[in-house]
Amino acid sequence: MSTTFLEARPIDSDWIGWFKRELAPTHLRETRTAILVAGTVLCVIISLALQVPELAVSAYMVFFFSQKTKTLTTIVGLAGIIGATISIGVTLLLYKFTYGHPELRIPVIAIAVFLGMWLFRVFVIGALGFVVGFVIAYSQSIAEQVPSPELIVRAALWLWVALAYSIGLTVVLNRLFLPASVEAQVPKPKPKSLWKPDAFTNPAHVQFALKVTFSAMFCYFLYTGIDWTGIHTAFITCMFIALESTEATLYKGMLRLVGCVIGGAFAVLAIVFLIPHMETIASLIVLVAAVSAIAGWIATGSERISYAGFQIAFAFFLSMFQGYAPDTDLDKIRDRVVGILIGLAVTTFVFHYIWPERAQIEQ
């Protein structure tokens, strides 16, 4: 990942040729895109039919946990389910002490962000640490928006359902349809420990976690202080765009911005021109499948463009699905885009001026 930023831009002015190469079809790309589309469509059908909340989260998990090989998808998927289970359990326990007590909740959020991002850097299965830290931090950050303890417990448990079934579905689809020949093409390192070799000796890991924590908490204090909870995507952005180096983080932020603008535009156009004329779930499925196919094709490309595909899906799902039906409130889309921009700006500033890590070309 250290060379992603340095290699991302075309070395000459042939942008059209560069895009053609990046978007060129392959059999593996077609298969992985089909898996993403099928998983997303199945999430829409299951969540709407069974009234499972957090449809946007379920749909995005198909993208987030789909990996290049069956083995890797299975490992990351199991880690995700374990992480979600642990984090929801810890969250429910913490609610006994933090609900209605911001003086306790705010330190818990900061500690959860720090530990989650530190584990993301030092743990062999970094996704496990990230999921635990993110779910605990985010669920605590929205606690003040829920009017009663009963409702917040129900919301936390439903969040586990939304995460677990979509991650499980993703693993099953990849194991059924992803070609087994891919396994031989991807190197399989055999770690001797659950921790990376420099986990406890490299100060950059702690510095990285502190930078993400500062960025996320600044955004949390900002939208809480001005009472504009609609821009809470700033908090999410700070955690999701974090990478190992300043250049990689800023490039990932640019891809996130471009992807979110495209995904948000798709959502606006759909809400204004298509949703009012839809009468059945079949029409919605066609729309979701079309956008998922575009996002999936980009997401299954090289690291130079793939993150933009993830963010197209992220912005579209988050804008479209708020409850059990497509949303028609354009103000919510505006707020989420503003939050993303704020998160990008804060993260850019912090990673550029505080303990910057420069990407190195590996020989």
C-alpha positions as CSV (number, residue, x, y, z in Angstrom):
1,M,0.0,0.0,0.0
2,S,3.0,2.3,0.5
3,T,3.4,2.8,-3.3
4,T,-0.3,3.3,-4.1
5,F,-0.1,7.1,-4.1
6,L,3.2,7.3,-6.0
7,E,1.9,4.9,-8.7
8,A,-1.6,6.2,-8.8
9,R,-1.2,9.0,-11.3
10,P,-0.3,8.3,-15.0
11,I,3.3,9.2,-15.7
12,D,2.3,11.1,-18.8
13,S,-0.7,13.1,-20.0
14,D,-2.5,10.1,-21.5
15,W,-5.4,10.1,-19.1
16,I,-7.8,8.4,-21.5
17,G,-5.4,5.5,-22.0
18,W,-4.8,5.3,-18.3
19,F,-8.6,5.1,-17.6
20,K,-9.0,2.4,-20.3
21,R,-6.3,0.3,-18.7
22,E,-7.7,0.7,-15.2
23,L,-11.2,-0.2,-16.4
24,A,-10.2,-3.0,-18.7
25,P,-12.3,-6.2,-18.3
26,T,-11.0,-9.5,-17.0
27,H,-12.8,-12.7,-16.2
28,L,-12.0,-12.4,-12.5
29,R,-13.2,-8.8,-12.5
30,E,-16.5,-9.8,-14.1
31,T,-17.0,-12.6,-11.6
32,R,-16.2,-10.4,-8.6
33,T,-18.5,-7.7,-9.8
34,A,-21.3,-10.2,-10.3
35,I,-20.8,-11.4,-6.7
36,L,-21.0,-7.9,-5.4
37,V,-24.2,-7.1,-7.4
38,A,-25.8,-10.4,-6.3
39,G,-24.9,-9.9,-2.7
40,T,-26.2,-6.3,-2.7
41,V,-29.5,-7.3,-4.3
42,L,-30.0,-10.2,-1.9
43,C,-29.4,-7.8,1.0
44,V,-32.1,-5.4,-0.3
45,I,-34.6,-8.3,-0.7
46,I,-33.9,-9.8,2.7
47,S,-33.9,-6.6,4.7
48,L,-37.1,-5.2,3.0
49,A,-38.9,-8.5,3.3
50,L,-37.9,-9.3,6.9
51,Q,-37.9,-5.6,8.0
52,V,-34.3,-5.7,9.1
53,P,-33.1,-2.1,9.8
54,E,-29.7,-0.6,8.8
55,L,-30.1,-1.7,5.1
56,A,-27.4,0.7,4.1
57,V,-24.9,-1.0,6.4
58,S,-25.9,-4.5,5.3
59,A,-25.5,-3.6,1.6
60,Y,-22.1,-1.9,2.1
61,M,-20.7,-4.9,4.1
62,V,-20.9,-6.9,0.8
63,F,-18.3,-4.6,-0.7
64,F,-16.3,-4.2,2.5
65,F,-15.8,-7.9,3.2
66,S,-15.4,-9.2,-0.4
67,Q,-11.7,-10.1,-0.9
68,K,-9.6,-11.4,-3.8
69,T,-9.7,-15.0,-2.7
70,K,-12.1,-17.4,-1.0
71,T,-9.7,-18.0,1.9
72,L,-9.1,-14.4,2.6
73,T,-12.8,-13.6,2.4
74,T,-13.6,-16.4,4.8
75,I,-10.9,-15.3,7.3
76,V,-11.9,-11.6,7.1
77,G,-15.6,-12.5,7.2
78,L,-15.3,-14.6,10.3
79,A,-13.1,-11.9,12.0
80,G,-15.8,-9.4,11.1
81,I,-18.6,-11.5,12.7
82,I,-16.5,-12.1,15.8
83,G,-15.5,-8.4,16.0
84,A,-19.2,-7.3,15.6
85,T,-20.3,-9.7,18.3
86,I,-17.6,-8.6,20.7
87,S,-18.2,-4.9,20.0
88,I,-22.0,-5.1,20.4
89,G,-21.6,-7.0,23.7
90,V,-19.0,-4.5,25.0
91,T,-21.3,-1.6,23.8
92,L,-24.3,-2.9,25.7
93,L,-22.2,-3.3,28.8
94,L,-20.8,0.2,28.5
95,Y,-24.3,1.7,28.0
96,K,-24.9,0.8,31.7
97,F,-22.3,3.4,32.6
98,T,-22.2,5.9,29.7
99,Y,-25.9,6.4,28.7
100,G,-26.9,9.8,30.0
101,H,-23.4,10.5,31.2
102,P,-21.4,12.4,28.5
103,E,-18.4,12.8,30.9
104,L,-18.0,9.0,30.7
105,R,-19.1,8.4,27.1
106,I,-16.7,10.8,25.5
107,P,-13.5,9.2,27.0
108,V,-14.9,5.8,26.0
109,I,-15.3,7.0,22.4
110,A,-11.8,8.3,22.3
111,I,-10.3,5.1,23.8
112,A,-12.3,2.9,21.4
113,V,-11.1,4.8,18.4
114,F,-7.5,4.7,19.6
115,L,-7.5,0.9,20.4
116,G,-9.3,0.1,17.2
117,M,-6.9,2.0,15.0
118,W,-3.9,0.7,16.9
119,L,-5.0,-2.9,16.5
120,F,-5.7,-2.2,12.9
121,R,-2.0,-1.4,12.5
122,V,-0.4,-4.1,14.7
123,F,-2.8,-7.1,14.5
124,V,-2.3,-9.6,11.7
125,I,-6.1,-9.6,11.1
126,G,-6.4,-5.8,11.2
127,A,-10.0,-5.9,10.2
128,L,-10.9,-7.5,13.6
129,G,-9.5,-4.6,15.6
130,F,-10.9,-2.0,13.2
131,V,-14.5,-3.5,13.4
132,V,-14.4,-3.7,17.2
133,G,-13.1,-0.1,17.6
134,F,-15.4,1.4,15.0
135,V,-18.6,-0.2,16.2
136,I,-18.0,0.6,19.8
137,A,-17.0,4.2,19.1
138,Y,-19.8,4.9,16.6
139,S,-22.5,3.3,18.7
140,Q,-21.4,5.3,21.7
141,S,-21.3,8.5,19.6
142,I,-25.0,8.3,18.6
143,A,-26.2,7.3,22.1
144,E,-27.5,10.8,22.9
145,Q,-29.7,10.8,19.8
146,V,-31.8,7.8,21.2
147,P,-34.5,8.8,23.7
148,S,-34.6,5.7,25.8
149,P,-32.3,2.8,27.0
150,E,-34.7,0.2,25.6
151,L,-34.6,1.7,22.1
152,I,-30.8,1.9,22.1
153,V,-30.5,-1.7,23.2
154,R,-32.9,-2.8,20.4
155,A,-30.9,-0.7,17.9
156,A,-27.6,-2.2,19.0
157,L,-29.0,-5.8,18.7
158,W,-30.5,-5.1,15.3
159,L,-27.2,-3.6,14.2
160,W,-25.6,-7.0,15.0
161,V,-28.2,-8.8,12.9
162,A,-27.6,-6.4,10.0
163,L,-23.9,-6.9,10.1
164,A,-23.8,-10.7,10.8
165,Y,-26.2,-11.8,8.1
166,S,-24.7,-9.6,5.3
167,I,-21.1,-10.7,6.2
168,G,-22.2,-14.4,6.2
169,L,-24.0,-13.9,2.9
170,T,-20.8,-12.4,1.4
171,V,-18.7,-15.3,2.6
172,V,-21.1,-17.8,1.1
173,L,-21.3,-16.1,-2.3
174,N,-17.6,-15.8,-2.6
175,R,-17.0,-19.4,-1.6
176,L,-19.6,-20.6,-4.1
177,F,-18.6,-18.5,-7.2
178,L,-15.1,-17.0,-6.8
179,P,-12.7,-19.1,-9.0
180,A,-10.4,-21.4,-7.0
181,S,-7.6,-20.6,-9.4
182,V,-7.2,-17.2,-7.8
183,E,-5.8,-18.8,-4.7
184,A,-2.6,-19.8,-6.4
185,Q,-2.0,-16.3,-7.8
186,V,-2.1,-14.6,-4.4
187,P,0.9,-15.2,-2.1
188,K,-0.1,-16.7,1.3
189,P,2.2,-15.5,4.0
190,K,2.2,-17.6,7.2
191,P,2.4,-15.4,10.2
192,K,4.0,-16.8,13.2
193,S,2.1,-14.6,15.6
194,L,-1.1,-12.7,15.9
195,W,0.9,-9.6,16.2
196,K,3.1,-7.9,13.5
197,P,6.9,-8.1,14.2
198,D,7.2,-4.4,15.2
199,A,3.8,-4.2,17.0
200,F,5.3,-3.1,20.4
201,T,8.5,-1.5,19.2
202,N,7.5,0.9,16.4
203,P,6.2,4.2,17.8
204,A,4.6,5.0,14.5
205,H,1.7,2.7,15.3
206,V,0.8,4.6,18.4
207,Q,1.3,7.9,16.6
208,F,-1.0,6.7,13.8
209,A,-3.8,5.8,16.3
210,L,-3.4,9.1,18.1
211,K,-3.8,11.0,14.8
212,V,-7.0,9.2,13.9
213,T,-8.3,9.7,17.4
214,F,-7.7,13.4,17.4
215,S,-9.3,13.8,13.9
216,A,-12.4,11.8,14.8
217,M,-12.9,13.4,18.2
218,F,-12.5,16.9,16.7
219,C,-15.2,16.2,14.3
220,Y,-17.4,14.7,17.0
221,F,-17.0,17.8,19.2
222,L,-17.7,20.0,16.1
223,Y,-21.0,18.5,15.0
224,T,-22.1,18.0,18.6
225,G,-21.2,21.5,19.7
226,I,-23.1,23.1,16.8
227,D,-26.0,20.6,17.1
228,W,-25.8,19.4,13.5
229,T,-25.9,15.6,13.8
230,G,-26.6,15.2,10.1
231,I,-22.9,15.7,9.4
232,H,-21.9,12.7,11.6
233,T,-20.3,11.2,8.5
234,A,-17.3,13.4,9.4
235,F,-16.6,11.0,12.3
236,I,-16.9,7.9,10.0
237,T,-14.7,9.5,7.4
238,C,-11.8,10.1,9.8
239,M,-11.7,6.4,10.6
240,F,-12.3,4.9,7.2
241,I,-9.8,6.9,5.2
242,A,-6.9,6.3,7.5
243,L,-3.9,4.5,6.0
244,E,-0.2,4.0,6.7
245,S,1.3,7.1,5.1
246,T,0.4,10.7,4.6
247,E,0.4,10.4,0.8
248,A,-1.7,7.2,0.9
249,T,-4.2,8.7,3.3
250,L,-4.6,11.9,1.2
251,Y,-5.0,9.9,-2.0
252,K,-7.5,7.7,-0.4
253,G,-9.3,10.8,0.8
254,M,-9.4,12.1,-2.8
255,L,-10.9,8.9,-4.0
256,R,-13.4,9.0,-1.2
257,L,-14.5,12.5,-2.2
258,V,-14.8,11.6,-5.9
259,G,-16.6,8.4,-5.1
260,C,-19.0,10.0,-2.7
261,V,-19.8,12.8,-5.1
262,I,-20.6,10.3,-7.8
263,G,-22.6,8.1,-5.4
264,G,-24.5,11.1,-4.0
265,A,-25.3,12.3,-7.6
266,F,-26.7,8.8,-8.4
267,A,-28.8,9.0,-5.3
268,V,-30.1,12.5,-6.0
269,L,-31.0,11.7,-9.6
270,A,-32.7,8.5,-8.5
271,I,-34.7,10.2,-5.7
272,V,-35.8,13.1,-8.0
273,F,-36.5,11.2,-11.3
274,L,-36.9,7.5,-10.5
275,I,-38.2,6.8,-7.0
276,P,-41.5,8.7,-7.4
277,H,-42.4,6.3,-10.3
278,M,-41.4,3.1,-8.6
279,E,-44.3,0.9,-7.4
280,T,-42.7,-2.5,-6.7
281,I,-39.5,-3.8,-5.2
282,A,-38.5,-5.1,-8.6
283,S,-37.9,-1.6,-9.9
284,L,-35.8,-0.8,-6.8
285,I,-33.7,-3.9,-7.4
286,V,-32.9,-3.0,-11.0
287,L,-31.8,0.5,-9.8
288,V,-29.6,-1.0,-7.0
289,A,-28.1,-3.6,-9.3
290,A,-27.2,-1.0,-11.9
291,V,-25.4,1.3,-9.4
292,S,-23.8,-1.7,-7.7
293,A,-22.5,-2.9,-11.0
294,I,-20.8,0.4,-11.7
295,A,-19.4,0.7,-8.2
296,G,-18.3,-3.0,-8.2
297,W,-16.5,-2.7,-11.5
298,I,-14.4,0.2,-10.1
299,A,-14.0,-1.5,-6.7
300,T,-12.6,-4.7,-8.2
301,G,-9.9,-2.7,-10.2
302,S,-6.4,-1.9,-9.0
303,E,-5.7,0.1,-5.8
304,R,-5.3,3.2,-8.0
305,I,-9.1,3.4,-8.4
306,S,-10.7,0.7,-6.3
307,Y,-11.5,2.8,-3.3
308,A,-13.6,5.2,-5.4
309,G,-15.8,2.3,-6.2
310,F,-16.3,1.5,-2.6
311,Q,-17.3,5.1,-1.9
312,I,-19.7,5.2,-4.7
313,A,-21.5,2.3,-3.1
314,F,-21.1,3.8,0.4
315,A,-22.6,7.2,-0.6
316,F,-25.4,5.7,-2.7
317,F,-26.6,3.2,-0.1
318,L,-26.3,5.7,2.8
319,S,-28.3,8.3,0.8
320,M,-30.9,5.9,-0.5
321,F,-31.7,3.7,2.5
322,Q,-32.9,5.2,5.8
323,G,-35.3,2.6,7.2
324,Y,-37.2,0.1,5.2
325,A,-37.7,2.2,2.1
326,P,-35.8,4.6,-0.2
327,D,-35.4,8.0,1.4
328,T,-36.6,11.1,-0.4
329,D,-35.1,13.8,1.8
330,L,-32.4,15.7,-0.1
331,D,-31.3,17.6,3.0
332,K,-29.9,14.3,4.4
333,I,-27.8,13.8,1.4
334,R,-26.5,17.4,1.6
335,D,-25.6,16.9,5.3
336,R,-23.7,13.6,4.7
337,V,-21.7,15.1,1.9
338,V,-20.8,18.1,4.1
339,G,-19.7,15.7,6.8
340,I,-17.5,13.8,4.4
341,L,-15.8,17.1,3.3
342,I,-15.2,18.1,6.9
343,G,-13.7,14.7,7.8
344,L,-11.5,14.9,4.7
345,A,-10.3,18.4,5.6
346,V,-9.6,17.6,9.2
347,T,-7.8,14.3,8.4
348,T,-5.7,16.0,5.7
349,F,-4.5,18.7,8.1
350,V,-3.7,16.3,11.0
351,F,-1.9,13.7,8.9
352,H,0.1,16.4,7.0
353,Y,1.4,18.3,10.0
354,I,1.4,15.8,12.9
355,W,4.0,13.0,12.7
356,P,3.7,12.7,9.0
357,E,4.7,9.3,7.5
358,R,6.1,9.5,4.0
359,A,5.5,6.7,1.5
360,Q,8.6,4.9,0.4
361,I,9.2,3.0,-2.8
362,E,10.0,-0.6,-2.1
363,Q,12.9,-1.9,-4.1
